[in-house]
Amino acid sequence: MPIIVNLDVVLAQRKMRLNTLAELVGITPQNLSVLKTGKAKAIRFDTLDKICEVLSCQPGDILAFTKDSIPDS
């Protein structure tokens, strides 16, 4: 998948644990873990908004696009 999730990097920079972020955002640690590991198929904009608000970051700090992962046509 060409979308890379850097949530673990941002959490480390903020010295925040996944469980703490999950509690502050209002989602389960399991769902947040799925996002963090890059296994999520989608994320709701309101969830992304809450994560960015709590971490004081931009969506681009958490999500990145890499062309290297796209297969050649």
PyMOL Python script that loads the backbone (N, CA, C, O; Angstrom):
from pymol import cmd

cmd.read_pdbstr("""\
ATOM      1  N   MET A   1       0.843  -1.181   0.000  1.00  0.00           N
ATOM      2  CA  MET A   1       0.000   0.000   0.000  1.00  0.00           C
ATOM      3  C   MET A   1       0.886   1.242   0.000  1.00  0.00           C
ATOM      4  O   MET A   1       1.839   1.314   0.776  1.00  0.00           O
ATOM      5  N   PRO A   2       0.595   2.207  -0.843  1.00  0.00           N
ATOM      6  CA  PRO A   2       1.459   3.380  -0.944  1.00  0.00           C
ATOM      7  C   PRO A   2       1.296   4.396   0.190  1.00  0.00           C
ATOM      8  O   PRO A   2       2.040   5.375   0.238  1.00  0.00           O
ATOM      9  N   ILE A   3       0.353   4.190   1.091  1.00  0.00           N
ATOM     10  CA  ILE A   3       0.174   5.098   2.230  1.00  0.00           C
ATOM     11  C   ILE A   3       0.939   4.526   3.422  1.00  0.00           C
ATOM     12  O   ILE A   3       0.713   3.385   3.825  1.00  0.00           O
ATOM     13  N   ILE A   4       1.839   5.325   3.979  1.00  0.00           N
ATOM     14  CA  ILE A   4       2.632   4.931   5.142  1.00  0.00           C
ATOM     15  C   ILE A   4       2.074   5.654   6.365  1.00  0.00           C
ATOM     16  O   ILE A   4       1.821   6.858   6.317  1.00  0.00           O
ATOM     17  N   VAL A   5       1.885   4.927   7.448  1.00  0.00           N
ATOM     18  CA  VAL A   5       1.374   5.506   8.691  1.00  0.00           C
ATOM     19  C   VAL A   5       2.552   5.708   9.639  1.00  0.00           C
ATOM     20  O   VAL A   5       3.231   4.752  10.015  1.00  0.00           O
ATOM     21  N   ASN A   6       2.783   6.951  10.016  1.00  0.00           N
ATOM     22  CA  ASN A   6       3.890   7.314  10.908  1.00  0.00           C
ATOM     23  C   ASN A   6       3.417   7.652  12.315  1.00  0.00           C
ATOM     24  O   ASN A   6       4.051   8.442  13.015  1.00  0.00           O
ATOM     25  N   LEU A   7       2.313   7.061  12.724  1.00  0.00           N
ATOM     26  CA  LEU A   7       1.756   7.362  14.040  1.00  0.00           C
ATOM     27  C   LEU A   7       2.727   7.001  15.156  1.00  0.00           C
ATOM     28  O   LEU A   7       2.823   7.725  16.146  1.00  0.00           O
ATOM     29  N   ASP A   8       3.442   5.902  15.012  1.00  0.00           N
ATOM     30  CA  ASP A   8       4.399   5.509  16.044  1.00  0.00           C
ATOM     31  C   ASP A   8       5.518   6.531  16.202  1.00  0.00           C
ATOM     32  O   ASP A   8       5.998   6.760  17.312  1.00  0.00           O
ATOM     33  N   VAL A   9       5.934   7.145  15.096  1.00  0.00           N
ATOM     34  CA  VAL A   9       6.983   8.176  15.141  1.00  0.00           C
ATOM     35  C   VAL A   9       6.476   9.405  15.894  1.00  0.00           C
ATOM     36  O   VAL A   9       7.166   9.943  16.760  1.00  0.00           O
ATOM     37  N   VAL A  10       5.266   9.842  15.554  1.00  0.00           N
ATOM     38  CA  VAL A  10       4.696  11.029  16.206  1.00  0.00           C
ATOM     39  C   VAL A  10       4.458  10.757  17.688  1.00  0.00           C
ATOM     40  O   VAL A  10       4.701  11.627  18.524  1.00  0.00           O
ATOM     41  N   LEU A  11       3.987   9.560  18.019  1.00  0.00           N
ATOM     42  CA  LEU A  11       3.797   9.204  19.431  1.00  0.00           C
ATOM     43  C   LEU A  11       5.125   9.239  20.181  1.00  0.00           C
ATOM     44  O   LEU A  11       5.187   9.735  21.306  1.00  0.00           O
ATOM     45  N   ALA A  12       6.167   8.726  19.579  1.00  0.00           N
ATOM     46  CA  ALA A  12       7.490   8.734  20.224  1.00  0.00           C
ATOM     47  C   ALA A  12       7.987  10.164  20.411  1.00  0.00           C
ATOM     48  O   ALA A  12       8.555  10.492  21.453  1.00  0.00           O
ATOM     49  N   GLN A  13       7.779  11.011  19.414  1.00  0.00           N
ATOM     50  CA  GLN A  13       8.205  12.408  19.528  1.00  0.00           C
ATOM     51  C   GLN A  13       7.470  13.126  20.649  1.00  0.00           C
ATOM     52  O   GLN A  13       8.033  13.999  21.311  1.00  0.00           O
ATOM     53  N   ARG A  14       6.207  12.756  20.861  1.00  0.00           N
ATOM     54  CA  ARG A  14       5.397  13.394  21.907  1.00  0.00           C
ATOM     55  C   ARG A  14       5.531  12.678  23.245  1.00  0.00           C
ATOM     56  O   ARG A  14       4.962  13.105  24.250  1.00  0.00           O
ATOM     57  N   LYS A  15       6.298  11.570  23.245  1.00  0.00           N
ATOM     58  CA  LYS A  15       6.458  10.757  24.458  1.00  0.00           C
ATOM     59  C   LYS A  15       5.097  10.351  25.031  1.00  0.00           C
ATOM     60  O   LYS A  15       4.841  10.465  26.230  1.00  0.00           O
ATOM     61  N   MET A  16       4.232   9.873  24.126  1.00  0.00           N
ATOM     62  CA  MET A  16       2.889   9.469  24.514  1.00  0.00           C
ATOM     63  C   MET A  16       2.692   7.993  24.170  1.00  0.00           C
ATOM     64  O   MET A  16       3.176   7.508  23.147  1.00  0.00           O
ATOM     65  N   ARG A  17       1.989   7.309  25.025  1.00  0.00           N
ATOM     66  CA  ARG A  17       1.689   5.890  24.802  1.00  0.00           C
ATOM     67  C   ARG A  17       0.420   5.762  23.965  1.00  0.00           C
ATOM     68  O   ARG A  17      -0.439   6.645  23.971  1.00  0.00           O
ATOM     69  N   LEU A  18       0.322   4.662  23.256  1.00  0.00           N
ATOM     70  CA  LEU A  18      -0.833   4.375  22.411  1.00  0.00           C
ATOM     71  C   LEU A  18      -2.122   4.370  23.224  1.00  0.00           C
ATOM     72  O   LEU A  18      -3.134   4.920  22.789  1.00  0.00           O
ATOM     73  N   ASN A  19      -2.090   3.752  24.399  1.00  0.00           N
ATOM     74  CA  ASN A  19      -3.287   3.681  25.245  1.00  0.00           C
ATOM     75  C   ASN A  19      -3.752   5.059  25.687  1.00  0.00           C
ATOM     76  O   ASN A  19      -4.953   5.316  25.767  1.00  0.00           O
ATOM     77  N   THR A  20      -2.812   5.942  25.973  1.00  0.00           N
ATOM     78  CA  THR A  20      -3.159   7.309  26.369  1.00  0.00           C
ATOM     79  C   THR A  20      -3.833   8.035  25.219  1.00  0.00           C
ATOM     80  O   THR A  20      -4.857   8.690  25.409  1.00  0.00           O
ATOM     81  N   LEU A  21      -3.260   7.922  24.021  1.00  0.00           N
ATOM     82  CA  LEU A  21      -3.855   8.564  22.850  1.00  0.00           C
ATOM     83  C   LEU A  21      -5.247   8.002  22.583  1.00  0.00           C
ATOM     84  O   LEU A  21      -6.174   8.760  22.296  1.00  0.00           O
ATOM     85  N   ALA A  22      -5.403   6.696  22.673  1.00  0.00           N
ATOM     86  CA  ALA A  22      -6.711   6.078  22.441  1.00  0.00           C
ATOM     87  C   ALA A  22      -7.755   6.631  23.405  1.00  0.00           C
ATOM     88  O   ALA A  22      -8.883   6.925  23.010  1.00  0.00           O
ATOM     89  N   GLU A  23      -7.374   6.769  24.658  1.00  0.00           N
ATOM     90  CA  GLU A  23      -8.307   7.304  25.659  1.00  0.00           C
ATOM     91  C   GLU A  23      -8.677   8.754  25.353  1.00  0.00           C
ATOM     92  O   GLU A  23      -9.846   9.129  25.439  1.00  0.00           O
ATOM     93  N   LEU A  24      -7.685   9.569  24.995  1.00  0.00           N
ATOM     94  CA  LEU A  24      -7.934  10.982  24.705  1.00  0.00           C
ATOM     95  C   LEU A  24      -8.744  11.181  23.424  1.00  0.00           C
ATOM     96  O   LEU A  24      -9.513  12.137  23.314  1.00  0.00           O
ATOM     97  N   VAL A  25      -8.572  10.285  22.464  1.00  0.00           N
ATOM     98  CA  VAL A  25      -9.285  10.383  21.191  1.00  0.00           C
ATOM     99  C   VAL A  25     -10.677   9.767  21.291  1.00  0.00           C
ATOM    100  O   VAL A  25     -11.598  10.183  20.588  1.00  0.00           O
ATOM    101  N   GLY A  26     -10.827   8.776  22.165  1.00  0.00           N
ATOM    102  CA  GLY A  26     -12.126   8.136  22.339  1.00  0.00           C
ATOM    103  C   GLY A  26     -12.332   6.931  21.435  1.00  0.00           C
ATOM    104  O   GLY A  26     -13.457   6.638  21.030  1.00  0.00           O
ATOM    105  N   ILE A  27     -11.244   6.230  21.119  1.00  0.00           N
ATOM    106  CA  ILE A  27     -11.351   4.984  20.360  1.00  0.00           C
ATOM    107  C   ILE A  27     -10.618   3.895  21.129  1.00  0.00           C
ATOM    108  O   ILE A  27      -9.861   4.181  22.057  1.00  0.00           O
ATOM    109  N   THR A  28     -10.842   2.658  20.743  1.00  0.00           N
ATOM    110  CA  THR A  28     -10.205   1.558  21.465  1.00  0.00           C
ATOM    111  C   THR A  28      -8.722   1.475  21.112  1.00  0.00           C
ATOM    112  O   THR A  28      -8.330   1.804  19.992  1.00  0.00           O
ATOM    113  N   PRO A  29      -7.910   1.042  22.050  1.00  0.00           N
ATOM    114  CA  PRO A  29      -6.487   0.847  21.744  1.00  0.00           C
ATOM    115  C   PRO A  29      -6.280  -0.146  20.599  1.00  0.00           C
ATOM    116  O   PRO A  29      -5.320  -0.022  19.839  1.00  0.00           O
ATOM    117  N   GLN A  30      -7.168  -1.123  20.474  1.00  0.00           N
ATOM    118  CA  GLN A  30      -7.053  -2.106  19.400  1.00  0.00           C
ATOM    119  C   GLN A  30      -7.230  -1.446  18.034  1.00  0.00           C
ATOM    120  O   GLN A  30      -6.469  -1.726  17.108  1.00  0.00           O
ATOM    121  N   ASN A  31      -8.228  -0.575  17.907  1.00  0.00           N
ATOM    122  CA  ASN A  31      -8.444   0.121  16.632  1.00  0.00           C
ATOM    123  C   ASN A  31      -7.287   1.055  16.321  1.00  0.00           C
ATOM    124  O   ASN A  31      -6.872   1.162  15.168  1.00  0.00           O
ATOM    125  N   LEU A  32      -6.771   1.722  17.318  1.00  0.00           N
ATOM    126  CA  LEU A  32      -5.636   2.610  17.105  1.00  0.00           C
ATOM    127  C   LEU A  32      -4.388   1.816  16.732  1.00  0.00           C
ATOM    128  O   LEU A  32      -3.566   2.282  15.943  1.00  0.00           O
ATOM    129  N   SER A  33      -4.247   0.632  17.290  1.00  0.00           N
ATOM    130  CA  SER A  33      -3.123  -0.239  16.960  1.00  0.00           C
ATOM    131  C   SER A  33      -3.183  -0.692  15.504  1.00  0.00           C
ATOM    132  O   SER A  33      -2.154  -0.769  14.833  1.00  0.00           O
ATOM    133  N   VAL A  34      -4.380  -0.989  15.018  1.00  0.00           N
ATOM    134  CA  VAL A  34      -4.554  -1.368  13.614  1.00  0.00           C
ATOM    135  C   VAL A  34      -4.098  -0.227  12.709  1.00  0.00           C
ATOM    136  O   VAL A  34      -3.446  -0.458  11.691  1.00  0.00           O
ATOM    137  N   LEU A  35      -4.438   0.987  13.078  1.00  0.00           N
ATOM    138  CA  LEU A  35      -3.987   2.150  12.304  1.00  0.00           C
ATOM    139  C   LEU A  35      -2.474   2.295  12.385  1.00  0.00           C
ATOM    140  O   LEU A  35      -1.809   2.492  11.368  1.00  0.00           O
ATOM    141  N   LYS A  36      -1.935   2.198  13.587  1.00  0.00           N
ATOM    142  CA  LYS A  36      -0.497   2.386  13.801  1.00  0.00           C
ATOM    143  C   LYS A  36       0.344   1.392  13.018  1.00  0.00           C
ATOM    144  O   LYS A  36       1.414   1.742  12.519  1.00  0.00           O
ATOM    145  N   THR A  37      -0.124   0.166  12.906  1.00  0.00           N
ATOM    146  CA  THR A  37       0.641  -0.858  12.197  1.00  0.00           C
ATOM    147  C   THR A  37       0.447  -0.803  10.689  1.00  0.00           C
ATOM    148  O   THR A  37       1.060  -1.579   9.955  1.00  0.00           O
ATOM    149  N   GLY A  38      -0.403   0.113  10.219  1.00  0.00           N
ATOM    150  CA  GLY A  38      -0.620   0.247   8.783  1.00  0.00           C
ATOM    151  C   GLY A  38      -1.572  -0.777   8.202  1.00  0.00           C
ATOM    152  O   GLY A  38      -1.640  -0.932   6.983  1.00  0.00           O
ATOM    153  N   LYS A  39      -2.307  -1.477   9.047  1.00  0.00           N
ATOM    154  CA  LYS A  39      -3.233  -2.509   8.581  1.00  0.00           C
ATOM    155  C   LYS A  39      -4.641  -1.979   8.357  1.00  0.00           C
ATOM    156  O   LYS A  39      -5.500  -2.711   7.865  1.00  0.00           O
ATOM    157  N   ALA A  40      -4.896  -0.727   8.706  1.00  0.00           N
ATOM    158  CA  ALA A  40      -6.226  -0.146   8.535  1.00  0.00           C
ATOM    159  C   ALA A  40      -6.506   0.093   7.060  1.00  0.00           C
ATOM    160  O   ALA A  40      -5.619   0.509   6.313  1.00  0.00           O
ATOM    161  N   LYS A  41      -7.724  -0.165   6.646  1.00  0.00           N
ATOM    162  CA  LYS A  41      -8.141   0.076   5.266  1.00  0.00           C
ATOM    163  C   LYS A  41      -8.643   1.504   5.081  1.00  0.00           C
ATOM    164  O   LYS A  41      -8.665   2.021   3.964  1.00  0.00           O
ATOM    165  N   ALA A  42      -9.048   2.143   6.191  1.00  0.00           N
ATOM    166  CA  ALA A  42      -9.608   3.496   6.126  1.00  0.00           C
ATOM    167  C   ALA A  42      -9.497   4.148   7.495  1.00  0.00           C
ATOM    168  O   ALA A  42      -9.274   3.484   8.507  1.00  0.00           O
ATOM    169  N   ILE A  43      -9.657   5.459   7.499  1.00  0.00           N
ATOM    170  CA  ILE A  43      -9.736   6.204   8.756  1.00  0.00           C
ATOM    171  C   ILE A  43     -10.778   7.301   8.565  1.00  0.00           C
ATOM    172  O   ILE A  43     -10.805   7.976   7.536  1.00  0.00           O
ATOM    173  N   ARG A  44     -11.617   7.464   9.548  1.00  0.00           N
ATOM    174  CA  ARG A  44     -12.638   8.520   9.484  1.00  0.00           C
ATOM    175  C   ARG A  44     -11.961   9.866   9.695  1.00  0.00           C
ATOM    176  O   ARG A  44     -11.037   9.987  10.499  1.00  0.00           O
ATOM    177  N   PHE A  45     -12.421  10.863   8.978  1.00  0.00           N
ATOM    178  CA  PHE A  45     -11.843  12.193   9.114  1.00  0.00           C
ATOM    179  C   PHE A  45     -12.007  12.740  10.521  1.00  0.00           C
ATOM    180  O   PHE A  45     -11.119  13.439  11.011  1.00  0.00           O
ATOM    181  N   ASP A  46     -13.120  12.440  11.185  1.00  0.00           N
ATOM    182  CA  ASP A  46     -13.281  12.947  12.554  1.00  0.00           C
ATOM    183  C   ASP A  46     -12.283  12.289  13.503  1.00  0.00           C
ATOM    184  O   ASP A  46     -11.830  12.924  14.455  1.00  0.00           O
ATOM    185  N   THR A  47     -11.933  11.019  13.256  1.00  0.00           N
ATOM    186  CA  THR A  47     -10.912  10.353  14.063  1.00  0.00           C
ATOM    187  C   THR A  47      -9.543  10.966  13.796  1.00  0.00           C
ATOM    188  O   THR A  47      -8.785  11.232  14.729  1.00  0.00           O
ATOM    189  N   LEU A  48      -9.228  11.190  12.520  1.00  0.00           N
ATOM    190  CA  LEU A  48      -7.962  11.823  12.156  1.00  0.00           C
ATOM    191  C   LEU A  48      -7.871  13.225  12.757  1.00  0.00           C
ATOM    192  O   LEU A  48      -6.811  13.640  13.226  1.00  0.00           O
ATOM    193  N   ASP A  49      -8.979  13.943  12.738  1.00  0.00           N
ATOM    194  CA  ASP A  49      -9.034  15.285  13.321  1.00  0.00           C
ATOM    195  C   ASP A  49      -8.723  15.243  14.820  1.00  0.00           C
ATOM    196  O   ASP A  49      -7.952  16.065  15.314  1.00  0.00           O
ATOM    197  N   LYS A  50      -9.316  14.295  15.541  1.00  0.00           N
ATOM    198  CA  LYS A  50      -9.078  14.179  16.982  1.00  0.00           C
ATOM    199  C   LYS A  50      -7.634  13.791  17.282  1.00  0.00           C
ATOM    200  O   LYS A  50      -7.025  14.315  18.215  1.00  0.00           O
ATOM    201  N   ILE A  51      -7.085  12.864  16.481  1.00  0.00           N
ATOM    202  CA  ILE A  51      -5.695  12.455  16.675  1.00  0.00           C
ATOM    203  C   ILE A  51      -4.770  13.658  16.478  1.00  0.00           C
ATOM    204  O   ILE A  51      -3.867  13.896  17.281  1.00  0.00           O
ATOM    205  N   CYS A  52      -5.001  14.405  15.413  1.00  0.00           N
ATOM    206  CA  CYS A  52      -4.158  15.580  15.140  1.00  0.00           C
ATOM    207  C   CYS A  52      -4.307  16.643  16.223  1.00  0.00           C
ATOM    208  O   CYS A  52      -3.335  17.305  16.585  1.00  0.00           O
ATOM    209  N   GLU A  53      -5.512  16.804  16.735  1.00  0.00           N
ATOM    210  CA  GLU A  53      -5.735  17.781  17.808  1.00  0.00           C
ATOM    211  C   GLU A  53      -4.974  17.384  19.072  1.00  0.00           C
ATOM    212  O   GLU A  53      -4.304  18.214  19.685  1.00  0.00           O
ATOM    213  N   VAL A  54      -5.080  16.110  19.457  1.00  0.00           N
ATOM    214  CA  VAL A  54      -4.416  15.638  20.674  1.00  0.00           C
ATOM    215  C   VAL A  54      -2.894  15.691  20.525  1.00  0.00           C
ATOM    216  O   VAL A  54      -2.189  16.061  21.465  1.00  0.00           O
ATOM    217  N   LEU A  55      -2.389  15.321  19.346  1.00  0.00           N
ATOM    218  CA  LEU A  55      -0.936  15.285  19.134  1.00  0.00           C
ATOM    219  C   LEU A  55      -0.363  16.620  18.641  1.00  0.00           C
ATOM    220  O   LEU A  55       0.846  16.749  18.451  1.00  0.00           O
ATOM    221  N   SER A  56      -1.230  17.599  18.439  1.00  0.00           N
ATOM    222  CA  SER A  56      -0.807  18.908  17.919  1.00  0.00           C
ATOM    223  C   SER A  56       0.038  18.743  16.650  1.00  0.00           C
ATOM    224  O   SER A  56       1.170  19.222  16.569  1.00  0.00           O
ATOM    225  N   CYS A  57      -0.539  18.059  15.673  1.00  0.00           N
ATOM    226  CA  CYS A  57       0.179  17.802  14.432  1.00  0.00           C
ATOM    227  C   CYS A  57      -0.757  17.956  13.241  1.00  0.00           C
ATOM    228  O   CYS A  57      -1.952  18.203  13.403  1.00  0.00           O
ATOM    229  N   GLN A  58      -0.208  17.811  12.063  1.00  0.00           N
ATOM    230  CA  GLN A  58      -0.961  17.851  10.823  1.00  0.00           C
ATOM    231  C   GLN A  58      -1.181  16.423  10.322  1.00  0.00           C
ATOM    232  O   GLN A  58      -0.404  15.533  10.667  1.00  0.00           O
ATOM    233  N   PRO A  59      -2.223  16.182   9.514  1.00  0.00           N
ATOM    234  CA  PRO A  59      -2.426  14.839   8.968  1.00  0.00           C
ATOM    235  C   PRO A  59      -1.199  14.322   8.207  1.00  0.00           C
ATOM    236  O   PRO A  59      -0.931  13.120   8.210  1.00  0.00           O
ATOM    237  N   GLY A  60      -0.464  15.211   7.565  1.00  0.00           N
ATOM    238  CA  GLY A  60       0.738  14.816   6.843  1.00  0.00           C
ATOM    239  C   GLY A  60       1.866  14.357   7.749  1.00  0.00           C
ATOM    240  O   GLY A  60       2.807  13.710   7.291  1.00  0.00           O
ATOM    241  N   ASP A  61       1.780  14.685   9.027  1.00  0.00           N
ATOM    242  CA  ASP A  61       2.766  14.177   9.985  1.00  0.00           C
ATOM    243  C   ASP A  61       2.514  12.703  10.294  1.00  0.00           C
ATOM    244  O   ASP A  61       3.429  11.971  10.671  1.00  0.00           O
ATOM    245  N   ILE A  62       1.276  12.285  10.132  1.00  0.00           N
ATOM    246  CA  ILE A  62       0.881  10.922  10.458  1.00  0.00           C
ATOM    247  C   ILE A  62       0.839  10.029   9.216  1.00  0.00           C
ATOM    248  O   ILE A  62       1.231   8.863   9.266  1.00  0.00           O
ATOM    249  N   LEU A  63       0.361  10.586   8.108  1.00  0.00           N
ATOM    250  CA  LEU A  63       0.195   9.818   6.879  1.00  0.00           C
ATOM    251  C   LEU A  63       1.139  10.338   5.798  1.00  0.00           C
ATOM    252  O   LEU A  63       1.291  11.548   5.627  1.00  0.00           O
ATOM    253  N   ALA A  64       1.761   9.430   5.080  1.00  0.00           N
ATOM    254  CA  ALA A  64       2.657   9.805   3.990  1.00  0.00           C
ATOM    255  C   ALA A  64       2.392   8.910   2.797  1.00  0.00           C
ATOM    256  O   ALA A  64       2.012   7.750   2.954  1.00  0.00           O
ATOM    257  N   PHE A  65       2.591   9.448   1.608  1.00  0.00           N
ATOM    258  CA  PHE A  65       2.416   8.708   0.358  1.00  0.00           C
ATOM    259  C   PHE A  65       3.785   8.385  -0.211  1.00  0.00           C
ATOM    260  O   PHE A  65       4.664   9.245  -0.264  1.00  0.00           O
ATOM    261  N   THR A  66       3.960   7.155  -0.631  1.00  0.00           N
ATOM    262  CA  THR A  66       5.217   6.768  -1.257  1.00  0.00           C
ATOM    263  C   THR A  66       4.920   6.103  -2.602  1.00  0.00           C
ATOM    264  O   THR A  66       4.189   5.115  -2.670  1.00  0.00           O
ATOM    265  N   LYS A  67       5.478   6.639  -3.636  1.00  0.00           N
ATOM    266  CA  LYS A  67       5.250   6.112  -4.981  1.00  0.00           C
ATOM    267  C   LYS A  67       5.951   4.774  -5.177  1.00  0.00           C
ATOM    268  O   LYS A  67       5.558   3.996  -6.047  1.00  0.00           O
ATOM    269  N   ASP A  68       6.980   4.495  -4.384  1.00  0.00           N
ATOM    270  CA  ASP A  68       7.750   3.260  -4.521  1.00  0.00           C
ATOM    271  C   ASP A  68       6.903   2.012  -4.347  1.00  0.00           C
ATOM    272  O   ASP A  68       7.271   0.947  -4.844  1.00  0.00           O
ATOM    273  N   SER A  69       5.779   2.118  -3.654  1.00  0.00           N
ATOM    274  CA  SER A  69       4.955   0.944  -3.370  1.00  0.00           C
ATOM    275  C   SER A  69       3.944   0.644  -4.470  1.00  0.00           C
ATOM    276  O   SER A  69       3.255  -0.374  -4.420  1.00  0.00           O
ATOM    277  N   ILE A  70       3.852   1.530  -5.469  1.00  0.00           N
ATOM    278  CA  ILE A  70       2.890   1.330  -6.541  1.00  0.00           C
ATOM    279  C   ILE A  70       3.498   0.426  -7.616  1.00  0.00           C
ATOM    280  O   ILE A  70       4.568   0.733  -8.141  1.00  0.00           O
ATOM    281  N   PRO A  71       2.829  -0.687  -7.950  1.00  0.00           N
ATOM    282  CA  PRO A  71       3.368  -1.572  -8.992  1.00  0.00           C
ATOM    283  C   PRO A  71       3.320  -0.892 -10.359  1.00  0.00           C
ATOM    284  O   PRO A  71       2.420  -0.097 -10.630  1.00  0.00           O
ATOM    285  N   ASP A  72       4.274  -1.202 -11.205  1.00  0.00           N
ATOM    286  CA  ASP A  72       4.280  -0.650 -12.556  1.00  0.00           C
ATOM    287  C   ASP A  72       3.131  -1.216 -13.363  1.00  0.00           C
ATOM    288  O   ASP A  72       2.774  -2.384 -13.207  1.00  0.00           O
ATOM    289  N   SER A  73       2.548  -0.394 -14.228  1.00  0.00           N
ATOM    290  CA  SER A  73       1.418  -0.837 -15.063  1.00  0.00           C
ATOM    291  C   SER A  73       1.902  -1.488 -16.325  1.00  0.00           C
ATOM    292  O   SER A  73       1.093  -1.921 -17.145  1.00  0.00           O
TER     293      SER A  73
END
""", "prot")
cmd.dss("prot")
cmd.show_as("cartoon", "prot")
cmd.util.cbc("prot")
cmd.orient("prot")
